[in-house]
Amino acid sequence: MSSNISKRELLRRKRQQEKRKKTITFMAIAAALIVLIGLAAILPRIFNPNANLEQVEGFYLGDPDAPVTVVEFSNYTCGHCKTFAETQEADLISEYVDTGKVYFRYVNFSSDAESAQNAAEASYCAADQNKFFDYKSYLFNNAFTEDGFSTESLINYAESADLDVNEFSTCLDSDTFQFAYLEDKEYARTVGIPGTPSFLVNDELVYASELFTTIDEALKGDS
């Protein structure tokens, strides 16, 4: 009898140990996932050059007297525009704008999609507080998420970008810039922009793959 009890007790303890091991394993996996999610959020900020966004005037960034002017024509619902914003723009700002070589302007070449127009309108409200470049990153980060450009989401981005949320919300509610993108869109058509993203480098039309090379050539010609 005691032998049977002993076996049952050993079996019970073994099951308890296995249960504890499973619990510990689950907790370790959950902790690892949390760490990975955190790293995914901060690593781009660690490895991307720090962009100085202090010289901002609306949609303009940098020194107006810089030898080269770069105008970007972009759309928040454009996948290639999102790629440029997330992988190349920080280099453009840190290597050329922050060093006084380039004066940078962003132009909304919005599509006719309602979501794109909502994002464009919000970006004008952000530019009105000279926070456009801070705000724009949230638009591109959430460009293809569900309700990414809903009014609630646009206001949340304003809070994350340290805008005056009340002023921003009032701007959206009043439709102050509801059709402002049309003027930029007309400008893009006037200078012959075929699509997004496109760039004017001292009035020369180029694409993202040619941008840095063209800037370097323009700087050589200026020296």
C-alpha positions as CSV (number, residue, x, y, z in Angstrom):
1,M,0.0,0.0,0.0
2,S,2.7,2.4,1.0
3,S,4.5,1.5,-2.2
4,N,1.5,2.5,-4.3
5,I,1.1,5.8,-2.4
6,S,4.8,6.5,-2.9
7,K,4.5,5.9,-6.7
8,R,1.4,8.1,-6.8
9,E,3.2,10.9,-4.9
10,L,6.2,10.7,-7.2
11,L,3.9,10.9,-10.2
12,R,2.1,13.9,-8.7
13,R,5.4,15.7,-8.1
14,K,6.6,14.9,-11.5
15,R,3.5,16.4,-13.1
16,Q,3.8,19.5,-10.9
17,Q,7.4,19.9,-12.0
18,E,6.4,19.6,-15.7
19,K,3.6,22.1,-15.1
20,R,6.1,24.6,-13.6
21,K,8.5,24.0,-16.4
22,K,5.8,24.8,-18.9
23,T,4.8,27.9,-17.1
24,I,8.4,29.1,-16.9
25,T,8.9,28.4,-20.6
26,F,5.7,30.3,-21.5
27,M,6.7,33.3,-19.4
28,A,10.2,33.3,-21.0
29,I,8.7,33.2,-24.5
30,A,6.3,36.1,-23.6
31,A,9.2,38.1,-22.1
32,A,11.3,37.5,-25.2
33,L,8.4,38.7,-27.5
34,I,8.0,41.9,-25.5
35,V,11.8,42.5,-25.8
36,L,11.7,41.9,-29.6
37,I,8.7,44.3,-30.0
38,G,10.5,46.9,-28.0
39,L,13.7,46.5,-30.1
40,A,11.7,46.7,-33.3
41,A,10.4,50.1,-32.2
42,I,13.7,51.6,-31.1
43,L,16.3,50.0,-33.4
44,P,15.5,52.2,-36.4
45,R,16.0,55.3,-34.1
46,I,19.4,53.9,-32.9
47,F,20.8,53.0,-36.3
48,N,19.3,55.9,-38.4
49,P,21.2,59.2,-38.3
50,N,19.7,61.7,-35.9
51,A,17.7,64.2,-38.0
52,N,17.8,67.8,-36.8
53,L,14.2,69.1,-37.2
54,E,14.8,72.5,-35.6
55,Q,15.1,74.6,-38.8
56,V,11.4,74.1,-39.8
57,E,9.1,76.6,-41.4
58,G,5.9,74.9,-42.5
59,F,6.8,72.3,-45.1
60,Y,10.4,73.7,-45.4
61,L,13.4,72.4,-43.6
62,G,17.0,73.8,-43.5
63,D,18.8,77.0,-44.6
64,P,17.0,79.0,-47.3
65,D,20.5,80.1,-48.5
66,A,21.7,76.6,-49.0
67,P,23.3,76.0,-52.5
68,V,20.9,73.2,-53.4
69,T,17.1,73.2,-53.1
70,V,15.3,69.8,-53.0
71,V,11.6,69.6,-53.5
72,E,9.9,66.3,-52.8
73,F,6.5,65.4,-54.3
74,S,4.9,62.7,-52.2
75,N,1.7,61.0,-51.2
76,Y,1.0,59.3,-47.9
77,T,-0.8,56.3,-49.5
78,C,2.2,55.7,-51.9
79,G,4.2,52.6,-50.9
80,H,7.4,53.9,-52.5
81,C,7.0,57.2,-50.7
82,K,6.7,55.4,-47.5
83,T,9.9,53.5,-48.3
84,F,11.8,56.7,-49.0
85,A,10.5,58.3,-45.8
86,E,11.5,55.4,-43.7
87,T,14.9,54.5,-45.3
88,Q,16.4,57.5,-47.0
89,E,15.0,60.7,-45.7
90,A,16.9,60.6,-42.4
91,D,20.2,60.4,-44.5
92,L,19.1,63.3,-46.7
93,I,18.4,65.5,-43.6
94,S,21.5,64.5,-41.6
95,E,24.0,64.6,-44.5
96,Y,22.7,67.4,-46.6
97,V,20.1,69.6,-44.8
98,D,21.7,69.7,-41.3
99,T,25.1,70.5,-42.9
100,G,23.7,73.5,-44.8
101,K,24.0,72.0,-48.2
102,V,20.3,71.5,-49.0
103,Y,17.1,73.5,-48.4
104,F,14.3,70.9,-48.3
105,R,10.6,71.3,-49.2
106,Y,7.8,68.7,-49.1
107,V,4.9,69.0,-51.4
108,N,1.6,67.1,-51.0
109,F,0.9,65.4,-54.4
110,S,-2.1,63.7,-53.0
111,S,-4.2,61.1,-54.8
112,D,-8.0,61.5,-54.9
113,A,-8.6,58.9,-52.3
114,E,-10.4,60.2,-49.2
115,S,-7.8,58.7,-46.9
116,A,-4.9,60.4,-48.7
117,Q,-6.8,63.8,-48.6
118,N,-7.5,63.4,-44.9
119,A,-3.8,62.8,-44.2
120,A,-2.8,65.8,-46.4
121,E,-5.2,68.0,-44.5
122,A,-3.8,66.9,-41.2
123,S,-0.3,67.5,-42.4
124,Y,-1.2,71.1,-43.2
125,C,-2.5,71.5,-39.7
126,A,0.8,70.1,-38.3
127,A,2.8,72.4,-40.6
128,D,0.8,75.3,-39.2
129,Q,2.5,74.6,-35.9
130,N,5.9,74.0,-37.6
131,K,5.7,70.3,-36.6
132,F,5.2,68.9,-40.1
133,F,8.3,66.7,-40.3
134,D,7.6,65.3,-36.8
135,Y,4.0,64.6,-37.7
136,K,4.7,63.1,-41.1
137,S,6.6,60.1,-39.7
138,Y,3.4,59.0,-38.0
139,L,1.4,59.3,-41.2
140,F,3.8,57.1,-43.1
141,N,4.2,54.6,-40.2
142,N,0.5,54.0,-40.2
143,A,-0.3,54.5,-43.9
144,F,-1.5,51.0,-44.5
145,T,-3.1,50.2,-41.1
146,E,-6.8,50.0,-40.6
147,D,-8.3,53.4,-39.7
148,G,-4.7,54.8,-40.1
149,F,-6.1,58.1,-41.4
150,S,-9.3,58.3,-39.4
151,T,-9.9,61.6,-37.5
152,E,-9.2,59.9,-34.2
153,S,-6.0,58.4,-35.4
154,L,-4.8,61.7,-36.9
155,I,-5.4,63.5,-33.6
156,N,-3.6,60.7,-31.7
157,Y,-0.6,61.2,-34.0
158,A,-0.7,64.9,-33.1
159,E,-0.4,64.1,-29.5
160,S,2.4,61.7,-30.1
161,A,4.3,64.4,-32.1
162,D,3.9,66.9,-29.3
163,L,1.6,69.3,-31.1
164,D,-0.9,71.5,-29.4
165,V,-3.8,68.9,-29.7
166,N,-6.6,71.4,-29.1
167,E,-5.2,73.7,-31.8
168,F,-4.7,70.8,-34.1
169,S,-8.3,69.4,-33.5
170,T,-9.8,72.9,-34.1
171,C,-7.8,73.1,-37.4
172,L,-9.3,69.7,-38.6
173,D,-12.8,70.5,-37.4
174,S,-12.8,73.9,-39.1
175,D,-11.7,72.3,-42.5
176,T,-9.1,75.2,-42.7
177,F,-6.9,73.2,-45.1
178,Q,-9.5,70.8,-46.5
179,F,-8.6,71.8,-50.1
180,A,-5.1,73.1,-49.6
181,Y,-3.6,70.1,-51.3
182,L,-5.2,71.1,-54.6
183,E,-2.8,74.1,-54.9
184,D,0.2,71.8,-54.3
185,K,-1.2,69.3,-56.7
186,E,-1.6,71.9,-59.4
187,Y,2.0,73.1,-58.8
188,A,3.2,69.5,-59.2
189,R,1.4,69.2,-62.5
190,T,2.7,72.6,-63.7
191,V,6.3,71.5,-63.2
192,G,5.6,68.1,-64.9
193,I,5.7,65.7,-62.0
194,P,4.7,62.3,-63.3
195,G,4.1,60.5,-60.0
196,T,5.4,60.0,-56.5
197,P,7.9,60.1,-55.1
198,S,9.6,62.6,-57.4
199,F,12.1,65.3,-56.6
200,L,13.3,68.6,-58.0
201,V,17.0,69.2,-57.4
202,N,17.6,72.8,-58.3
203,D,14.6,72.4,-60.8
204,E,16.0,69.1,-62.2
205,L,13.5,66.3,-62.1
206,V,14.9,63.0,-60.6
207,Y,13.6,60.0,-58.8
208,A,14.7,58.5,-55.4
209,S,17.4,56.3,-56.8
210,E,19.1,59.3,-58.4
211,L,18.5,61.8,-55.6
212,F,21.8,61.7,-53.7
213,T,23.9,61.5,-56.8
214,T,22.2,64.4,-58.4
215,I,22.6,66.5,-55.2
216,D,26.3,65.7,-55.1
217,E,26.7,66.7,-58.8
218,A,24.8,70.0,-58.1
219,L,27.1,70.7,-55.1
220,K,30.2,70.1,-57.3
221,G,28.9,72.5,-59.9
222,D,28.3,75.1,-57.1
223,S,31.9,74.8,-55.7
